[in-house]
């Protein structure tokens, strides 16, 4: 949104910067992510946000997102309802007093409203991609149990909104004790974003396996620990803007993030070199019959490595580096 909801002088960031990450003649957004995947003979799933199309970006988003399918990657549905409400507010079709407090959390809405949003999102997805999505991820991981019911009603069978690191905030899904293991509600399979334990002596917490938030050493360690404890499904995440630094809300000044670029290169190279141990699949490739039953543990990272990683990232956040 680029601060546009709060500041009437701002507008949502255009796809050229937020999705493609154009920096001069270079693209550090989804084109660069696909480059790195393809260099290592991998394919990725891109959960594409389509409500931004309501704010004048449908043509630009269609052009950006078409690259995903044209290059053989997997596109699935992602929704940030704040774009939906921004559109209604700007057109004068919604009383400001009736805008929900949790406007960007789809799971906070009544079931009927969630179904309506999903149906509109699917329609936009079909217009831009030319196919129907089979998987969904809620913006901010803000799904609830009723979101899975809504997905069932619209014919989507896979969700990946559960993130145990967000259970105290945005994510309202009840996994009945599962942390990283896929689980089922009715006909919907939930594929969690993988998390691991950091810290010790009651001072730690769960950290999501986000490419721009954890070190390459930690990502490799999670994979190797998962192999030892029998955790068969690992889900990494990244954003279109993960590989570049942003100096301000409006994305006016961008700069490649060399640290995160090295991480993604290293992760993909590791997966390519260990293809016999770790099979990389997209959500279109998922076979639920391969999901294991029990969850025998959560990968752990201790204290020292996360502390070092935080220090390195603190320095890296300095935009001029």
C-alpha positions in Angstrom: 0.0 0.0 0.0 3.0 2.3 0.4 1.3 4.2 3.2 -1.6 5.2 1.0 -4.3 4.1 3.4 -3.1 6.6 6.0 -1.8 9.4 3.8 -4.0 10.7 1.0 -1.0 12.2 -0.7 0.4 8.7 -1.4 -0.8 6.1 -3.8 -0.3 2.3 -3.7 3.1 1.3 -5.1 3.0 0.3 -8.8 3.9 -3.3 -9.8 7.0 -2.1 -11.7 8.6 -1.4 -8.3 6.8 -3.6 -5.8 6.5 -6.8 -7.9 9.2 -6.6 -10.6 11.6 -4.6 -8.4 13.0 -2.5 -11.3 16.2 -0.7 -10.4 17.5 1.0 -13.5 17.7 -1.7 -16.2 17.8 -4.4 -13.5 14.9 -6.4 -12.1 15.4 -7.6 -8.5 11.8 -8.7 -7.9 10.0 -11.8 -9.2 12.1 -12.0 -12.4 15.3 -12.3 -10.4 13.7 -14.9 -8.1 12.8 -16.9 -11.1 16.3 -16.5 -12.6 17.9 -18.0 -9.5 15.4 -20.9 -9.3 15.9 -21.7 -13.0 19.6 -21.6 -12.8 19.3 -24.5 -10.4 16.5 -26.3 -12.3 13.9 -25.5 -9.7 10.3 -24.1 -10.0 8.5 -22.0 -7.4 5.0 -21.2 -6.4 4.1 -17.5 -6.5 1.1 -16.5 -4.4 -0.1 -13.5 -6.4 -2.0 -10.6 -4.9 -4.9 -9.6 -7.2 -7.0 -7.1 -5.3 -4.4 -4.4 -6.1 -5.8 -4.7 -9.6 -8.9 -2.9 -8.4 -6.8 0.3 -7.9 -5.8 0.7 -11.5 -3.0 -1.9 -11.8 -4.8 -4.8 -13.6 -2.9 -4.4 -16.9 0.5 -3.9 -15.1 -0.1 -6.8 -12.8 -1.3 -9.1 -15.7 2.0 -8.3 -17.5 4.0 -9.0 -14.4 2.2 -12.1 -13.4 2.1 -13.6 -16.9 5.9 -14.0 -16.7 5.3 -16.6 -13.9 3.3 -19.0 -16.0 5.1 -18.3 -19.2 8.4 -19.3 -17.6 6.8 -22.6 -16.2 6.4 -21.6 -12.6 3.3 -22.0 -10.4 0.8 -19.2 -9.7 -1.7 -19.4 -6.8 -4.0 -16.9 -5.1 -3.1 -14.4 -2.4 -5.4 -11.6 -1.1 -4.8 -8.5 0.9 -8.4 -7.1 1.6 -7.0 -3.7 2.4 -6.7 -3.1 -1.4 -10.4 -4.1 -1.7 -11.4 -1.6 1.0 -9.1 1.1 -0.4 -10.9 0.8 -3.8 -14.4 1.0 -2.2 -13.4 4.0 0.0 -11.9 5.9 -2.9 -15.0 5.3 -5.0 -17.2 6.5 -2.2 -19.0 3.2 -2.1 -18.3 2.5 1.6 -19.0 4.6 4.7 -15.7 5.0 6.5 -17.5 4.1 9.7 -18.3 0.7 8.3 -14.7 -0.3 7.4 -13.7 -3.2 9.7 -10.9 -2.7 12.2 -9.1 -5.8 11.0 -9.7 -4.8 7.4 -6.6 -6.6 6.0 -7.4 -9.9 7.8 -9.7 -12.0 5.7 -10.3 -14.4 8.5 -11.8 -11.7 10.7 -14.7 -11.3 8.3 -18.0 -13.2 8.3 -18.0 -16.4 6.3 -20.2 -15.0 3.6 -17.9 -11.9 3.1 -14.9 -14.2 2.9 -16.6 -16.3 0.2 -17.5 -13.1 -1.7 -13.9 -11.9 -1.5 -12.5 -15.2 -2.6 -14.9 -15.4 -5.6 -13.9 -11.9 -6.7 -10.2 -12.8 -6.2 -10.6 -16.0 -8.2 -12.3 -14.0 -11.0 -9.4 -11.5 -11.1 -6.9 -14.3 -11.0 -8.6 -16.0 -14.0 -8.6 -12.8 -16.0 -4.9 -12.2 -15.3 -3.5 -15.8 -15.4 -6.0 -17.6 -17.5 -6.6 -20.5 -15.0 -8.2 -21.2 -11.7 -6.1 -21.3 -8.5 -5.9 -24.5 -6.5 -4.1 -23.0 -3.4 -4.4 -19.9 -1.3 -2.4 -17.9 1.2 -4.0 -15.1 3.3 -2.4 -11.7 3.4 -0.6 -11.3 6.8 -1.3 -15.1 7.4 -4.6 -13.6 8.6 -6.8 -16.7 8.2 -9.2 -18.4 10.6 -11.1 -21.7 10.7 -13.9 -20.0 8.7 -11.4 -19.1 6.0 -10.9 -22.8 5.3 -14.7 -23.3 5.2 -14.9 -20.4 2.7 -12.1 -22.0 0.6 -14.1 -25.3 0.5 -17.1 -23.4 -0.8 -15.2 -21.9 -3.7 -13.4 -25.1 -4.6 -9.8 -24.4 -3.4 -8.3 -27.5 -1.8 -4.9 -26.3 -0.4 -4.2 -23.4 2.0 -0.8 -22.2 3.3 -1.8 -19.5 5.7 -0.9 -21.3 8.9 2.2 -19.8 10.5 2.9 -20.8 14.1 5.1 -17.7 14.6 2.0 -15.5 14.0 -0.4 -17.3 16.3 -0.3 -14.5 18.9 -1.1 -11.9 16.3 -2.6 -12.3 12.8 -3.0 -16.1 12.3 -6.2 -17.4 13.9 -6.1 -21.0 12.6 -6.4 -23.9 15.0 -4.0 -26.6 14.0 -4.9 -28.8 17.0 -1.2 -28.9 18.0 0.5 -29.2 14.7 3.3 -26.8 14.1 4.9 -27.8 10.7 3.0 -30.9 9.8 0.3 -30.6 7.1 -3.2 -31.1 8.5 -6.7 -31.3 7.2 -10.0 -29.6 8.0 -12.8 -31.2 6.0 -11.6 -31.3 2.4 -9.0 -28.6 2.9 -5.3 -29.4 3.4 -3.4 -26.9 5.3 0.4 -26.7 4.4 2.0 -24.6 7.1 4.8 -22.1 6.6 7.7 -23.9 8.3 9.0 -22.5 11.6 11.8 -23.4 13.9 12.6 -22.8 17.5 15.2 -20.2 18.6 16.6 -19.3 22.0 16.6 -21.3 25.2 15.5 -21.3 28.9 12.1 -20.0 28.0 13.4 -16.9 26.3 13.0 -18.2 22.7 10.3 -18.4 20.2 9.3 -19.6 16.7 10.9 -18.1 13.6 9.4 -18.5 10.2 11.6 -19.9 7.4 11.7 -16.6 5.4 14.5 -16.2 3.0 15.2 -12.6 3.9 14.8 -13.1 7.6 17.1 -16.2 8.4 20.6 -17.2 7.4 21.6 -19.7 4.9 23.1 -21.8 7.7 19.7 -21.9 9.5 17.9 -22.8 6.3 20.2 -25.7 5.6 20.0 -26.8 9.3 16.2 -26.8 9.2 16.3 -29.1 6.2 18.8 -31.4 7.7 17.0 -31.6 11.0 13.7 -32.2 9.3 15.3 -35.1 7.5 16.4 -36.6 10.9 13.1 -36.1 12.7 10.9 -37.3 9.8 9.3 -34.0 8.9 8.5 -34.5 5.3 7.1 -31.1 4.3 9.1 -27.8 4.5 7.7 -24.5 3.2 10.1 -21.6 2.5 8.7 -18.1 1.9 9.9 -14.9 0.3 8.3 -11.8 -1.1 8.6 -10.0 -4.4 10.6 -7.4 -2.6 12.9 -9.7 -0.6 15.9 -9.3 -2.8 16.1 -5.5 -2.7 16.3 -2.8 0.0 13.6 -0.2 0.2 14.5 3.3 1.5 10.9 4.6 2.0 7.3 3.6 2.0 6.7 4.6 -1.6 9.6 2.5 -2.9 11.2 5.6 -4.5 14.7 4.4 -3.9 15.6 0.7 -4.3 18.9 -1.1 -4.0 19.8 -4.8 -4.5 20.2 -6.7 -1.2 23.4 -8.6 -1.8 23.1 -10.5 1.5 19.7 -12.0 0.7 20.7 -12.6 -3.0 23.6 -14.7 -1.7 21.2 -16.6 0.6 18.8 -17.5 -2.1 21.6 -18.5 -4.5 23.0 -20.6 -1.7 19.7 -22.3 -0.8 18.8 -23.1 -4.4 22.3 -24.4 -5.1 22.1 -26.6 -1.9 18.7 -28.0 -3.0 20.1 -28.7 -6.5 23.1 -30.5 -5.2 21.0 -32.5 -2.7 18.1 -33.3 -5.1 18.2 -37.0 -4.0 17.5 -35.9 -0.4 15.1 -33.0 -0.9 12.4 -33.0 -3.6 11.3 -29.4 -4.5 7.6 -29.2 -5.6 5.1 -26.5 -6.2 1.6 -26.4 -4.8 0.3 -27.7 -8.2 2.5 -30.8 -7.7 1.4 -31.6 -4.1 0.3 -35.2 -3.5 -1.5 -35.4 -0.1 -0.9 -39.1 0.1 2.7 -38.4 0.8 2.0 -36.4 4.0 3.2 -38.2 7.1 1.1 -38.7 10.2 2.9 -37.7 13.4 5.0 -34.7 14.1 8.1 -35.8 16.1 9.6 -32.4 16.9 10.3 -28.9 15.8 13.7 -27.9 14.3 15.8 -26.0 16.9 18.5 -23.4 16.4 19.6 -22.5 19.9 20.8 -19.0 20.8 24.2 -18.2 19.3 23.4 -18.5 15.6 20.2 -16.4 15.7 22.0 -13.7 17.7 24.8 -13.6 15.1 22.2 -13.5 12.3 20.4 -10.6 13.9 23.6 -8.7 14.3 24.5 -9.2 10.6 21.0 -8.2 9.5 21.1 -5.1 11.6 24.2 -3.9 9.8 22.7 -5.0 6.4 19.6 -2.9 7.0 21.7 0.2 6.6 20.5 1.2 3.2 23.8 2.5 1.9 25.6 -0.8 2.4 
